[in-house]
């Protein structure tokens, strides 16, 4: 018998503990090197913990839902039992050939993910595959009135009459989001300034080159890269907006790490585009597309979600017309982007229709004055209304 310990990976400095979500293995079952055994949720991301050696899971020290810390032992594997357990291995491998979000959804709807044809890379079962299976099953049962049996029923408390309530614990990610939002509100002097931008020049430029851009770079030319480049230009002009507060000190950052807020089913995550000032439009679009895809499956690493000197939040993708974004501490400012809509505006004494977008800059008034905030937002507006200057670095 040769026993090795399964440990929680080293968490980042800002993460003190994590929660074990669901063991995908039972004691006595075979595991294969590299196969995910359990999902671990921190306040920033959901991690997969792969087996470092093949063998048989002989002991589970920490069960589902328990809190754990870095390097804590949570299980044991007997590496010499791998041959005897080999027949079980193939079944196990098929059962885990799915993304974390797909496995979670499959478990909630009592769907056997191993029986699905995966549409992901190397046949990986995705969340969309599970949803399709659920919808198909619901369609076949709807006529008999049994479709509701597929849906998990949350614990419900009905104190009196027909007024049901349900109590659901927050996930660690949602708890952390709540803590950080309160921290931002309590520890920063948040003020928001607004402006509007005519998106027609950006739209014209994008429509003119989007096909050639995608053909050359293999990624679609969206609007995100324009906003990121415009933000970097404004941050270079107003370094205080790229700074952060540490006690009674102001830290000026000589680099531009831009956080891009992405909504996922587990909550809001803000992956960081490192050294955004050194990236091309194509590089930025590829990073954002990659972040968005991996955020859905909980595949973002803690390193990708840590740090950042400035953030951009695009509520416009959900239809938001105007909002006041909350600063992501210890950053000093955040840019809010909203839905672009045709609106009547005055140009040269005439009323014309233009695709307008309201911009909002929330900033920490402790270190950023109103004049700097207004001028910073004005610089972004100018860069977007004259995008040729951004491309030519003028």
C-alpha positions, 0 to 999 in steps of 0.5 A: 500500500502506498498512500498519498495525501490530497491537499487543497492547492495554495490559495492566493494571499487575499483568500483565507479559506475555501469551500468544498463543493461536491466530491465526484468520487466516492471512497473505494472508487478509482481515480486517474491522474489529472482527473478532477475529483472535487470542485473547490469554491473560493470567494473569487473562483471555482477551482477543479482539484485533479488527482496528482496520481492514479489509484483508489480513493481510500479516505475522504477527510473533508466532505461536501460543504466543509471549509478548508485552507491552503495545503489542508489535507482533504483525502487520501489515495492508494496509488498501488491499487490502480490495477485492481480498480482499472475497470471502474476507471472508464466509467469514472472518466465518462462521468466527469467529462463535463465542465463544472457548471454542466455537472452542477446543472446535470446534478440539479436536474437529475441528468446523467452527463455521461450519456450526453454527446458533448459539444465542447472541445474533445467531446466535453459536455457543456452547460448548453448540452445539459440544458438541451437535454433538460429541455428535450425531457421537459418537452416529452413530459409536458403533455403528461404534466410531469415536467415539473418533476425535473426541477429541484425544489428548494426548501420552502417555509410557509408560515401561514396561508399561501405566502411561501418563503425560501431561505437559500445560503449565499455562495462564498462568491456572493458573500465576498461580493457583498463584503467588497461592495460594503467595504467600497461604500464604507471606505471610499468617498464615492462620487459619480460623474456622467457624460455622453458619447456619440458611438457613430464613429466607432460603429462606422469604423467597426462596420468597415473593418470587422470582416477583414479584422476577423479574417486576419485575427480570428476574433470578432471586432467588438466595442470592448477593445475601443473602450479599453484603449480609450480608458488606457489613453485617459489613464495615461493622461490622468495618472491619479485615476490609475492610482490606489489608496493604502492607508494615508499613502497614494500608490501611483501605478506605472502599468495599466491592468484593466479589470473587465466585469463579467457576469456569470451564473456564480456572480460577478467576476472581474478578470484582469487584462494585464499591461493593456497599454501594450496590447493591440485591439486584436489582443484585447478582444481575444483576452475578453472573449477568452475570459467570458468563455472561461467565466461561464465554466468557472475556469478563471484562475485566482491570479487572473482575478487579482489586482487591477488598477482600473475597472470597466463595467458594461451594464449595457449588455443587459440593457442598462441605460444609466447606473452608478458603478461601485469602485472595486477596492483598492482601485480609485475609479471604475467606468460604467458603460451602458446601452447604445440607443438612438437619441435626438441630439443637437448638432450645429443648431440642428436636431439629429438622431445619433447612437448615444451611450451614457458613460459613468465614472465613479471615483474616490473623491479622497484622491481624485478631484471633480475636475480630474474626473470630468476631464478624464471622462471627457478624454474617453469621450473624445477618444471614442468620437475620434477613434482614428486618434486612438488607432494612430496614438495621437 
